[in-house]
Amino acid sequence: DAGVTQSPTHLIKTRGQQVTLRCSPISGHKSVSWYQQVLGQGPQFIFQYYEKEERGRGNFPDRFSARQFPNYSSELNVNALLLGDSALYLCASSSGTGGNQPQHFGDGTRLSIL
Amino acid sequence: QQPVQSPQAVILREGEDAVINCSSSKALYSVHWYRQKHGEAPVFLMILLKGGEQKGHDKISASFNEKKQQSSLYLTASQLSYSGTYFCGTEWGGTSYGKLTFGQGTILTVHP
């Protein structure tokens, strides 16, 4: 079975631009979570979606938004990009939202802001 | 609040053992352990739920001490493939289900 797939793998943008990152979960998984990982640190939670509804939001500004589609895939949008948004953006899927559900990560999108 | 991992880094020779700790100042519901190699995605290892449960995964096992709000990851007879950064992700229950808060990571290097 295919794992979590993310696109694109790499992206270079300039300050002020907008970006959309995409994620397809493992087949049968209905929950998608987004994390930001800055070099040398652990992933930081951005959003969780389950059945197309937002179930959790981390401490990120309103420039960050996301949505989940009927096929459970998801998009993360970031507006008005700042240099500090440069990071690896990880998508993780799980079968549910319960605390005993393992989250499986995709390979991520590496976003560089110039 | 971010869980605290210790040690920050450890260097081993093949066949040696290591323990990585993950401590929380808040009551934990679960602890998720991941290994991440440079330039790759974090790979899920195991989940520990509150209740002092211990799980095993080949030569990698973990425990959850509810009294101390701490989880420990045990790597025995280490192999070169164990090298990477280990992260614990914690859940505190309630509205935080599914929202993992990760520690800063422990860099494990295994030499031949």
Contacts between the chains, C-beta under 8 A, distances in Angstrom:
chain1	res1	chain2	res2	distance
A	31	B	98	6.4
A	33	B	98	6.4
A	33	B	99	7.6
A	33	B	100	7.7
A	35	B	100	7.8
A	40	B	105	8.0
A	41	B	104	6.3
A	41	B	105	7.3
A	42	B	2	7.7
A	42	B	87	4.9
A	42	B	89	7.7
A	42	B	102	3.1
A	42	B	103	5.7
A	42	B	104	5.8
A	42	B	105	5.4
A	43	B	42	6.9
A	43	B	87	7.4
A	43	B	89	7.7
A	43	B	100	7.5
A	43	B	102	5.2
A	44	B	102	7.2
A	45	B	99	5.0
A	45	B	100	6.2
A	45	B	101	6.7
A	48	B	98	4.9
A	48	B	99	6.2
A	50	B	98	7.6
A	55	B	98	6.4
A	56	B	95	7.4
A	56	B	96	7.3
A	56	B	97	7.9
A	56	B	98	6.0
A	56	B	99	4.6
A	58	B	99	7.0
A	90	B	41	6.5
A	90	B	42	7.3
A	94	B	98	7.0
A	97	B	97	5.5
A	97	B	98	4.4
A	98	B	97	6.0
A	98	B	98	7.6
A	99	B	29	4.8
A	99	B	30	4.7
A	99	B	49	7.3
A	99	B	91	4.7
A	99	B	93	6.4
A	99	B	97	4.8
A	99	B	98	7.4
A	100	B	30	6.3
A	100	B	47	6.1
A	100	B	49	5.8
A	101	B	98	7.1
A	102	B	32	6.8
A	102	B	44	4.9
A	102	B	47	5.7
A	103	B	32	7.0
A	103	B	44	7.0
A	103	B	89	7.8
A	103	B	98	7.6
A	103	B	100	6.6
A	104	B	44	5.8
A	105	B	34	7.7
A	105	B	41	4.3
A	105	B	42	5.0
A	105	B	43	7.6
A	105	B	44	7.6
A	106	B	41	6.0
A	107	B	40	6.9
A	107	B	41	4.8
A	108	B	41	5.8
